């Protein structure tokens, strides 16, 4: 990196610096964890909306409304995640490309997905998101960042609720495929 580029980078970072009592390593690690989380939340939001838009079949109305409700809940997480990263002096995501570079949850670009497969895939993705949320919680907790851990605890509960609803919607048994 040239001296001029290095100076420009330092100036940019100084303009975005936010006062915090967290140490530099805490800001670095927590904001990086939040960036990855934010990418996964955006990926899950878009997949949930994709399935909401493309669900069909006998339980269309129930699934369509369930996925719309879940999509709204997932999207509601995005701004607080990004703002938390900024509040502690870190960066949030910048673009769709940035999301794709950080996301761990897989996209689904299939033209048709069976409704039960949609729900099962979203159940598994939400369960993976619970794991990611707990990992970010551990990172924030290790630095004593109670504000971040507090937010994460609510999102863990909400995500577990989505897993539960999706699990119950995909259970087999009499009348399961009515």
MOVEN-V94049 format. One record per pair of residues at least 4 apart in sequence whose C-alpha atoms are under 8 Angstrom apart, sorted by the first residue. I is the first residue (numbers start at 1). J is the second residue. D is the distance in whole Angstrom. If there is no record, write none. Layout:
I:J:D
I:J:D
This chain:
1:5:6
1:6:6
2:6:6
3:7:6
4:8:6
5:9:6
6:10:6
7:11:6
8:12:6
9:13:6
10:14:6
11:15:6
12:16:7
13:17:6
16:89:7
17:89:5
17:90:8
18:86:7
18:87:6
18:88:6
18:89:4
18:90:8
19:87:8
19:88:7
19:89:7
20:87:8
20:88:6
20:89:7
22:26:6
22:27:6
22:88:7
22:143:8
22:145:8
23:27:6
24:28:6
25:29:6
26:30:6
26:140:8
26:143:6
27:31:6
27:88:6
27:89:6
27:90:6
28:32:6
28:90:7
29:33:6
29:139:7
30:34:6
30:85:7
30:136:7
30:139:6
30:140:6
31:35:6
31:85:5
31:86:8
31:88:8
31:89:8
31:90:5
31:91:7
31:92:8
32:36:6
32:90:8
32:91:8
33:37:6
33:136:6
33:139:8
34:38:6
34:81:6
34:82:7
34:85:6
34:92:8
34:136:7
35:39:6
35:81:8
35:82:7
35:85:7
35:91:8
35:92:6
35:93:6
35:102:7
36:40:6
36:102:5
36:103:6
36:104:8
37:41:6
37:81:8
37:103:8
37:132:7
37:133:7
37:136:8
38:42:6
38:78:6
38:81:6
38:82:7
38:92:8
38:93:8
38:99:8
39:43:6
39:93:8
39:98:8
39:99:5
39:100:7
39:102:6
39:103:5
39:104:8
40:44:6
40:99:8
40:102:8
40:103:5
40:104:6
40:105:6
40:129:7
41:45:6
41:74:7
41:75:7
41:77:8
41:78:7
41:129:8
42:46:6
42:74:8
42:75:7
42:78:7
42:99:7
43:47:6
43:99:8
43:103:7
43:105:7
43:106:8
43:107:7
44:48:6
44:74:8
44:105:7
44:122:8
44:125:7
44:126:8
45:49:6
45:71:5
45:74:6
45:75:6
46:50:6
46:71:8
47:51:6
47:107:7
47:108:7
47:122:8
48:52:6
48:67:6
48:68:8
48:70:7
48:71:6
48:122:7
49:53:6
49:67:7
49:68:7
49:71:6
50:54:6
51:55:6
51:67:7
51:118:6
52:63:7
52:64:5
52:65:8
52:67:5
52:68:6
53:64:7
54:112:8
55:60:6
55:63:7
55:64:7
55:113:8
55:114:8
55:115:6
56:60:5
56:115:7
57:115:7
58:178:7
59:63:6
59:178:8
60:64:6
61:65:6
62:66:6
63:67:6
64:68:6
65:69:6
66:70:6
67:71:6
68:72:6
69:73:6
70:74:6
70:162:7
71:75:6
72:76:6
73:77:7
74:78:7
76:80:8
77:81:6
77:155:8
78:82:6
79:83:6
80:84:6
81:85:6
82:86:6
82:91:8
82:92:5
82:93:7
83:87:6
83:92:8
84:88:6
84:148:7
85:89:7
85:90:5
85:91:6
85:92:6
86:90:5
86:91:6
86:92:7
93:98:6
93:99:7
94:98:6
94:99:8
95:99:6
96:100:6
97:101:6
98:102:6
99:103:6
105:125:7
105:128:8
113:117:6
113:118:6
114:118:6
115:119:6
116:120:6
116:170:6
117:121:6
118:122:6
119:123:6
119:166:6
119:167:8
119:169:7
119:170:7
120:124:6
120:166:7
120:167:7
120:170:7
121:125:6
122:126:6
122:163:8
122:166:7
123:127:6
123:162:7
123:163:5
123:164:8
123:166:5
123:167:6
124:128:6
124:163:8
125:129:6
126:130:6
126:159:6
126:160:8
126:162:7
126:163:6
127:131:7
127:159:8
127:160:7
127:163:6
128:132:6
129:133:6
129:159:7
130:134:6
130:156:6
130:159:6
130:160:7
131:135:6
132:136:6
133:137:6
133:152:6
133:155:8
133:156:6
134:138:6
134:152:8
134:156:7
135:139:6
136:140:6
136:152:8
137:141:6
137:148:7
137:149:5
137:152:6
137:153:8
138:142:6
139:143:7
140:144:6
140:145:5
140:146:7
140:148:6
140:149:6
141:145:6
141:146:7
141:149:6
145:149:6
146:150:6
147:151:7
148:152:6
149:153:6
150:154:7
151:155:7
152:156:6
153:157:6
154:158:6
155:159:6
156:160:6
157:161:6
158:162:6
159:163:6
160:164:6
161:165:6
162:166:6
163:167:6
164:168:6
165:169:6
166:170:6
167:171:6
170:176:8
171:176:7
172:176:5
172:177:8
